[in-house]
Amino acid sequence: MKFLQISLILLVGTIQLSAASDSLYNEAVELYEKGEFENAILRYREILDSGYEAADLYYNMGNAAFRSNNIGYAVLYYEKALKMDPSHQDAAYNLKYVSKYVVDAFEEVPEFFVRRWISAAVHLLPEHTWSIMALLGFALTLASLLLYLFAKGLALKKAGFFAALAGLILFIFTFSSALAQHRSIVHPDYAIIISPSVVVKSTPSQSGTELFILHEGTKVVVNEELTGWQNIRIIDGREGWIPSDDFEKI
């Protein structure tokens, strides 16, 4: 896979870091090039701990995780990259490729098509892009209202009215999309199994009935949380409880 080989190369020079994190990033690149992928991930995590976060950073972490045969974390980091930047083509390609190594395969419960379309539209762009578009929609609405109120000609008043209506619709949709994206970042709805395997229980305790087994790299929906346990749902609709240490939220 020639394209895969290209896409698994680090994105060097595209990440703008602070002076404090720059040396860590350079160390991570050197470790990656030497084949010390796990140590490279540790350096990238130190950058994250310093407060810096970017899609390209998670993409590089995904590449390092894949090279170290850690499928769960590779999926996690590619998902995080796409969450920050849905248009990141390299992360999308690598995620699709790495997903071939995920053991679990379930038949998805069909989702209502309107809800699916709305969700797909919301995730086309990152939060900051939706926010900018919302500001533009608000500005268009305000300017058009002023035109409608103060224009003397009937044609201008009609133009102002319809432009204000269009601006309002644009503002409502983009603002709602920005809120939805922000919520998904602050309160993630999905998680990735990072343990090699985990037994899903019927209750949040080790004595619960064993329902089924999940393996690393599987994506799940996270529901309610109880001390040390998380209720999860997989795409075929089945639910259960797993220990909180066996997954990481996207």
C-alpha positions in Angstrom: 0.0 0.0 0.0 2.1 2.9 -1.3 -0.4 5.5 -0.1 -0.5 4.0 3.3 3.2 4.2 3.6 3.0 7.9 2.7 0.1 8.6 5.0 1.9 7.0 7.9 4.7 9.5 7.7 4.8 12.1 10.4 3.4 15.5 9.7 6.5 17.5 10.3 6.5 21.3 10.3 2.7 21.7 10.1 2.2 21.9 13.9 2.7 25.3 15.5 4.0 24.8 19.1 5.1 27.0 21.9 8.8 27.2 22.7 8.3 25.0 25.7 6.7 22.2 23.7 9.0 22.5 20.6 11.8 20.5 22.1 9.4 17.7 23.1 8.0 17.6 19.6 11.5 17.4 18.1 12.3 14.6 20.5 9.1 12.8 19.5 10.0 13.1 15.8 13.5 11.7 16.4 12.2 8.8 18.5 9.7 8.0 15.8 12.3 8.0 13.1 14.5 5.7 15.2 11.6 3.3 15.6 11.0 4.0 19.3 7.3 4.5 18.8 6.1 4.0 22.3 8.7 6.6 23.6 7.5 9.0 20.9 4.0 8.7 22.1 5.1 9.5 25.7 6.6 12.8 24.3 3.5 13.6 22.4 1.5 13.0 25.6 3.7 15.5 27.5 2.8 18.0 24.8 -0.9 17.3 25.4 -0.3 17.7 29.2 1.2 21.1 28.6 -2.2 22.2 27.2 -1.6 22.0 23.5 -4.0 20.0 21.3 -4.2 19.7 17.5 -5.5 17.2 14.9 -2.0 16.8 13.4 -0.6 15.9 16.8 -3.2 13.2 17.3 -2.6 12.0 13.8 1.1 11.5 14.6 0.2 9.7 17.8 -2.0 7.4 15.8 0.8 6.6 13.4 3.2 5.8 16.3 0.5 3.7 18.1 -0.1 1.7 14.8 3.7 1.2 14.3 3.9 -0.2 17.9 1.0 -2.6 17.1 -1.3 -0.9 19.6 -4.5 -1.0 17.5 -6.8 0.4 20.3 -4.8 3.6 20.8 -4.2 4.0 17.0 -8.0 4.0 16.5 -8.4 6.3 19.4 -5.9 8.9 18.2 -7.2 8.9 14.6 -10.7 9.4 15.9 -9.5 12.3 18.1 -7.8 13.8 15.1 -11.0 13.6 13.0 -13.0 15.0 15.9 -10.9 18.1 15.9 -10.7 18.3 12.1 -13.3 16.2 10.2 -11.6 17.1 6.9 -8.3 15.5 7.9 -8.0 13.1 4.9 -4.9 11.3 6.1 -6.4 10.5 9.5 -9.6 9.3 7.8 -7.7 7.0 5.5 -5.5 5.6 8.2 -8.5 5.0 10.5 -10.3 3.1 7.7 -7.1 1.0 7.2 -6.4 0.3 10.8 -10.1 -0.6 11.4 -9.4 -3.8 9.4 -7.4 -5.0 12.3 -10.2 -4.6 14.8 -11.6 -8.0 15.8 -15.2 -7.0 16.6 -17.6 -6.6 13.8 -21.3 -6.0 14.5 -24.4 -5.3 12.4 -25.4 -1.7 13.0 -29.0 -0.9 14.1 -30.4 1.4 11.4 -30.7 5.0 12.4 -33.5 7.3 11.3 -32.2 8.8 8.1 -33.0 12.4 9.0 -31.0 12.1 12.2 -28.2 10.5 10.3 -28.1 13.3 7.7 -28.1 16.0 10.4 -25.3 14.3 12.3 -23.2 13.9 9.2 -23.8 17.6 8.3 -22.8 18.8 11.8 -19.6 16.8 11.7 -18.5 18.1 8.3 -16.7 21.0 9.9 -14.9 21.6 13.2 -16.3 23.7 16.0 -14.4 26.9 15.3 -15.5 26.9 11.6 -19.2 26.6 12.6 -18.6 29.4 15.1 -17.2 31.8 12.5 -20.1 30.9 10.2 -22.6 31.6 13.0 -21.1 35.1 13.5 -21.4 35.7 9.8 -25.0 34.6 9.8 -25.7 36.9 12.7 -24.0 39.8 11.0 -26.0 39.1 7.8 -29.3 39.0 9.8 -28.5 42.3 11.5 -27.4 44.1 8.4 -30.5 42.9 6.5 -32.8 44.0 9.2 -31.3 47.4 9.2 -31.8 47.5 5.4 -35.5 46.4 5.8 -36.2 49.0 8.5 -34.5 52.0 6.9 -34.7 51.4 3.1 -37.2 53.6 1.3 -37.9 51.5 -1.8 -40.2 48.5 -1.6 -37.7 46.3 -3.6 -35.0 47.1 -1.1 -37.3 46.3 1.8 -38.2 42.9 0.3 -34.5 42.2 -0.3 -33.7 43.1 3.3 -36.5 40.9 4.6 -35.6 37.8 2.7 -31.9 38.3 3.3 -32.6 38.6 7.0 -34.6 35.4 6.9 -31.8 33.6 5.1 -29.3 35.0 7.6 -31.4 33.9 10.5 -31.7 30.3 9.2 -27.9 30.3 8.6 -27.3 31.5 12.1 -29.6 29.0 13.8 -28.1 26.0 11.9 -24.4 27.0 12.3 -24.8 28.1 15.9 -26.6 24.8 16.7 -23.8 22.9 14.9 -21.1 24.7 16.9 -22.9 23.9 20.2 -23.2 20.3 19.2 -19.5 20.1 18.3 -18.6 21.8 21.5 -20.7 19.4 23.5 -19.1 16.4 21.9 -15.7 17.7 22.9 -16.6 18.6 26.5 -18.9 15.6 27.0 -17.8 12.8 24.6 -20.5 10.4 23.5 -18.1 7.8 22.2 -15.1 5.8 23.5 -12.6 3.3 22.2 -11.8 0.0 23.9 -8.1 0.1 24.7 -7.6 -3.2 26.6 -6.9 -6.3 24.5 -10.3 -7.6 25.6 -12.9 -6.8 28.1 -15.9 -8.8 29.3 -19.2 -6.8 29.3 -21.2 -7.3 32.4 -25.0 -7.1 33.1 -24.4 -5.0 36.2 -21.5 -2.7 37.4 -19.7 -5.3 39.4 -17.4 -8.3 38.8 -20.2 -10.6 39.9 -22.4 -9.5 37.1 -23.5 -11.9 34.4 -21.1 -12.0 31.4 -22.9 -10.7 28.3 -20.3 -10.6 25.6 -16.7 -9.7 25.0 -15.2 -6.6 23.3 -11.7 -6.2 21.9 -9.3 -3.3 21.5 -10.2 -0.7 18.8 -14.0 -1.2 19.1 -16.0 2.0 19.2 -18.8 2.2 21.8 -21.4 4.8 23.0 -20.9 5.8 26.6 -24.0 6.2 28.8 -24.2 6.6 32.5 -21.2 6.2 34.8 -21.0 4.6 38.2 -17.9 4.5 40.4 -15.3 2.5 38.5 -17.8 1.3 35.8 -19.2 2.7 32.6 -22.4 1.7 30.9 -21.7 1.3 27.1 -23.7 0.5 24.0 -22.4 -1.0 20.8 -23.8 -0.4 17.3 -26.0 -3.4 17.3 -27.9 -2.0 20.2 -26.6 -4.3 23.0 -25.6 -2.6 26.3 -23.6 -3.5 29.4 -21.1 -2.4 31.9 -17.3 -2.4 31.7 -14.5 -1.1 34.0 -13.6 2.5 33.4 -9.9 1.5 32.9 -10.7 -0.5 29.7 -11.6 2.4 27.5 -10.8 6.0 26.7 -13.3 8.6 25.5 -12.7 10.2 22.1 
